[in-house]
Amino acid sequence: MSDAWGALREQLLATPMLAIALTLAAYFAGSWIFVRLGKPGWCPGILFAAMLLAATLALLGIDYTDYRAGASWLMLLLGPATVALGVPLYQQLPRIRAVWRPLLISLPPAAMLAAFYAVGLAWLLGATPEVLASLAPKSVTAPIAIGITEQLGGVIPLMMGGLLITGVVTTACVSLLARYLQLRDPRVLGFVLGVNGHVIGTVRAFELGPTAGAFASLGMSLTGIFSALFLPLAWRLVGL
């Protein structure tokens, strides 16, 4: 029976259909659980989907490398999906123009801190340069983060795990801090979610409203551009 299943699994993995089917099934199941729980701000639906997918791969005995090879077809859609976020940016352009100075002033230190505190903590704990390179772009949207990780010599699966954890923690922390500090400005909330929580934070921002979503898209895009220029340069300067 195990031999038959192994042969069937190999045949299915020879095409991208199994990986795509598992990914879509996990996504829809995670979204269903998210809605049934009342759309909690502390736990996005993508987290449920990721846990379901990881459990399924473990139960079926599918290696992540084989899964990723098939799911690479879906990865191609990340670029167009990110570019499509320019539509809400255009719709909110008058509001963005009104606050462009504070946005440009706050972005560089925020993006640098997002990379530095993760790398600094990992370095203090004795992480290898490969792990440090994988954690550095953890607050950058996936299409850009993959390119940065490859350029720095990191491990993409580790980076993707850090990306997921960062987005989930950002969504939870921003929700709690906004309540504690009584922050209600959708521009501020959206920008913070986009800069620190990349696409997961941006999804949460769109749940708050179109203005928050547009500013999250802006924060995510600018963080990606800044990090793509800054991180490789900083990596060479420190000699990692």
N, C-alpha and C positions, 0 to 999 in steps of 0.2 A: 504493500500500500504506500509506504513511504517512498519507494523507488518510483512508483507511478506518479505520485504527487510531485516528486522532484523533477521528473521529466516534463510534466505538464507546466510546472512553474518556469522551467527554463524556456519552454516554447513561448509562454506568455510574456516573459521578460525580453524575448528577442524583438518584440515590437513595443512601442510606447503605450499601447492601449491599456495594459494593466496598471501602470503607474498613473496614467491620467484618470482612469476610472476610480482608483483608490483615493486619489487627491480630491476629485470632485465629490465623491461620496462622503469623505471626511469633512469637507467644507460645508456641504448641505446639512449633515448631521450636527456639526458644531453650531451652525447658525440656528438650527431648530432648538437645540438645547439653550442657546443664548436667549432666544425669544421666550421660551417656556419659563426661564428663570427671571423674566422681567427686565431683560437687557441691563444687567448690572454693570456700572461703570468701572468697577474694580477688576472685572474679568471679561475681556472681549471674546467674541465668538471664535476668533482665530486660535485662541489658546485651547479651547475645547477641540477644535479641528486638529490641531497639532498633536495633542495627546492621543486622540483616537487613531490618527494615522501612525504614530509611533508604536502604539500597542498592536495595531494590525500588522505592521511590518515585522514586529517581534514574534507574533503568533504564527505568521506565515513563513518565518525564517528567511525573509528577503533582506539581503544586504543593502545598506543605504546607498552604496556606490551604484548598484544595479538600479535601485529605484530612481536615483537622481539622473541617471542616463536616460531613462524613459520620460521623466518629468521635465527634462530640459526643453521639451516643446512648449510647456506651459511657461517656463522661465522667459521665453522669447516675448511673451505678452506683457512682461513687467515694464519694459521700456515704453511701448505705446500707452499703457495705462498711466504711467507717470507723466508722460507728455500731455495726456488728456486733462490733467489737473490744471492746465493753463486756462481752461474754459471758465471755471469759477473765479480765477484770478482776474481775468478780463472783466467779468461781471462786477467785481468789487474794486475795480481800478480807482475810482474816485476816493474811496476810503483809504486805500493803500497810499495814494499820493499824499494824503493829509498827514500821514505819520511816517514818511519814508526816512526822515532823519533819525528818530529814535530806533527804528528797526535796523538801520545800517550800523548804528553805534553799538547796539546790544548783540548783534549776531556774532561777530568774531570772538569775543570772550566766551559767549555761550557755547559755540561750536568747539572752541579749544578746550574748555573745561570738560565738555562731554567726552572728549577723547582722553584728556590727561588724567582724570580721576580713575578711569577704568584701567588704563595702562599703569598708572602709579601704584594702585592697590595690587595689581597682579605682579608687578615688579617687586614690591615689598614682600610678597608671598613666595618669591622665588620662581616665577614663571619663566619659561624659555622665550627667546626672541620670537619664535614661531607663534607661541600663544599670544604674546603681546601684539604682534602684527594682526592677529585674528580679532582681538578685542578693540583695537584702535578705532575702526569705522563702525562701531556698534550702534551709533545714533544716526547713521546715514541710510537712506533708502536703498533697498537691495540691489537694483541694477548698478548703482554707482559703487556701493560697498563691495560688490564682488570684484570689480575692476581694481579698487584700492587694495583689497586683500591680496589679490594675485600679484600686484606690483610690489607690495611690501614683503611678500613671501609667507603669508599666513595660510591658514587652513580654512577653506570655505565652509565646510559643515560646522566647524566650531564658531565661525563668524555668524552663520545663520542662527545658531542657538543663542548667541549673545544678542542678536538682533531681536529675536522673539522675546527674550526675557526683558530687554530694555523697553520694548514697546508696551508690554504688559505692565511692568512696574511704573513706567511713566504715566500711563493712563490712570492707574490706581492712585499714585501720589498726587498728580495734578488735581484729581477730583477731590481728594481729602484736603489738600492745601487751599484750594479755591473756596471750599466750604469754611475752613478755619479762618482764612484771611478775608473772607467775604468779597472775593473777586467775582465780578459779574460781567465785566467787559468782554464780549466775545472775541474782540481783536487780540487781547492779551492772552486769553485762554487758548485760542486757536494757535497763535504764534508759538507759545510755550510747548504745546502738544506736538506741533510740527518739527520744531528744532530738536527736541529731545526724544520724541517717540516715533519719528519717521512715519511710515504709512499706517501703522496701527494707531498712533496718536491722531493722524489725520482722519482716519475713519471715525474715531470717537468725536473729533471736532465737528464733522459733518452731522453727527447726531445732535449736536448742540445748536446747529443752525448754519445757514449758508455763509454768513460772515465769518464765523469761527472756522468753518471748513476752508474758506478762501485763504485766510491768514495762516492756517496750518499748512496748506499747500505751498504758500510762499516761504514759510519757515523751513519746511522740508527741502524745497528746491534750493534755496540759498545755502542751507547747511551742506547739501550734497556738493554744490559747486565749490564752496569754500574749502571743504574737507578734501576734495579731489586735488586741489592745488596745494593746500597747506600740509597735509599729512605726509606725502612722499618727500617734500622738502624737509620737514622736521625730522623724518626718519633718517635722512642722509646726514643731517647736522649732528644728531646724537650718535650716529655711527652704529645703529642697530642692524 
